[in-house]
Amino acid sequence: MSCTIKTERITKAFGARNVLDGIDLDIRSGEIFGLLGPSGAGKTTLIKILTGQLSQDGGTAYINGTDTRKLSGAEHRKFGITMDNFGLYERLSCAENLKIFARIYGLPNNSISDALAKVGLSDAAKTPAGKLSKGMTGRLKLARAFMTDPDILFLDEPTNGLDPVSADEIHKIILSEKARGKTVFLTTHTMTEAEKLCDNIALLSDGKIVEYGTPAEICRRYDHQRMLKIHLYDGQDMMLPHNRDAAAALAALIEDGKAETIHTTEPDLETVFMELTGKELSA
């Protein structure tokens, strides 16, 4: 597959703070790529550089081989964006919000109903945006991003603040777009979201990518974090290292009839990120 998104040594500073410090990415067509990091890590800044909203201080970013500082209007139509600062007109209905966007891009009226149907908001077409739930608002923002039938979707924490049911609805929409061959650049600080959706992820901390790969590959690299979790009959839980040093202690618990269940706990992205940075992803 041809490369859709590529960055080479991207840097960006605001004042004395280096938000991005030498970012290299190579994202292939048709994959869901996740940029994972805590709030303020630089995820939104990178999306703004990739979509031509912001210029980097150093390095080069490409969309389908074009320098993002030189994107034409036609090239901008090839990607859709959802970001927190892309608001909606709360007094206007869902359909009226999309109609404004359709006029800007010269899209036919049927693109409005098609986009609403794609995100399950056909019945809310006449509902004012200000009366939507958070989950429905998130879906309306996705509908706006889908209107030009873009090849690439840039989704900046699309489920931030949503309840699990609403987040799952948006996950299904994102996966359906991938099934259609779309490339998705997703930012998130939610470990489970990245593991569920992403083909590849990069862990971003203090402006640098500290790990890259599939979620499973990254967790396997930190296999030394595996632990044995023993639930005792008295209701307590014990954690032992998953190695031969724990054999004697484990055998004693079993021999004494204290161990009710034994499970192996695998490292997850949260524990890996903590080991690498000393910070929490959800911070």
Secondary structure, DSSP 8 states (H G I E B T S, - for coil): --EEEEEEEEEEEETTEEEEEEEEEEEETT-EEEEE--TTSSHHHHHHHHTTSS--SEEEEEETTEEGGG--HHHHTTEEEE-TT----TTSBHHHHHHHHHHHHT--THHHHHHHHHTT-GGGTTSBGGGS-HHHHHHHHHHHHHTT--SEEEEESTTTT--HHHHHHHHHHHHHHHHTT-EEEEEES-HHHHHHH-SEEEEEETTEEEEEE-HHHHHHHTGGG-EEEEEETTS-EEEEESSGGGHHHHHHHHHTT-EEEEEEE---HHHHHHHHHSS-TT-
